[in-house]
Amino acid sequence: MIGEVDIVGVFIPALLWMMLIAYGINLVIRKLLERSPFYKLVWHRSIFDLGLYVIVLGIVVSLSHR
């Protein structure tokens, strides 16, 4: 993994790209969970969504190191 990505002279941190990818994946997962009755089993939806995002971000970061 490189530290930064150069876009027309502007250096963007690689972690920012990974966070955006994880956010997109997280949106898809949340839409799928909204269609199912899964969220009725969740006590606090916001905390669950945050935890889900952290897990997805960890998976994206670990896959980027390969």
N, C-alpha and C positions, 0 to 999 in steps of 0.2 A: 504494500500500500504506500502510495506517495503522500506527502503531507499536504500538498496544495495542487490545484488544477489552474492552469493559466488560460483565461478566456479574454482575448484581445487586451492583454496587458494587465488584467485584473486577476489577482490571485484569490481563488475561492477555496476554502478549506474542504478537504475530501470528506470530512465528517458531516459537513452541511449537505453534501450530495446524498450521503447515506441516510441522513435524517429525512430528507425529502422522499427518498425511495421507501423508507420504512413507513412514512406517513401515508403514502399512496396505498401500500399494502394493507395498512391498518384500516384505511377507509373501506376497502373492499371487504375485509373481515367483519368490520362493524355492520356494514349493510347486510351481510349474510346472517349475522347474529340477530339483527333487528327483525328479519323476516321469520326467524324461528322463535319459539317461545322460551329461548334460553335466558333472556334478560329478566324473566320473572323469577328465576332462581338466584339472581345476583342481588346482593344486599345493597351495595352502593355502586351504581353504574359508572360514575366518574372515576372512582378509584380503580375499578376493574379495567376501564378503558386505558387509563394511564399505565397500569401494569402490563396490559396487552401490548401497548406501544413500546415499552421498555424491552419486552421479550422479543418483539419483532426487530427492533433496532439492534439488539444483541446478535440475533441471527444474521442480519444483513452485514454487520461489522465482521463477524466471524467468517462469513462466506467471502468477504472481500479480501481477506488475508491469504486465501488459497490461490 
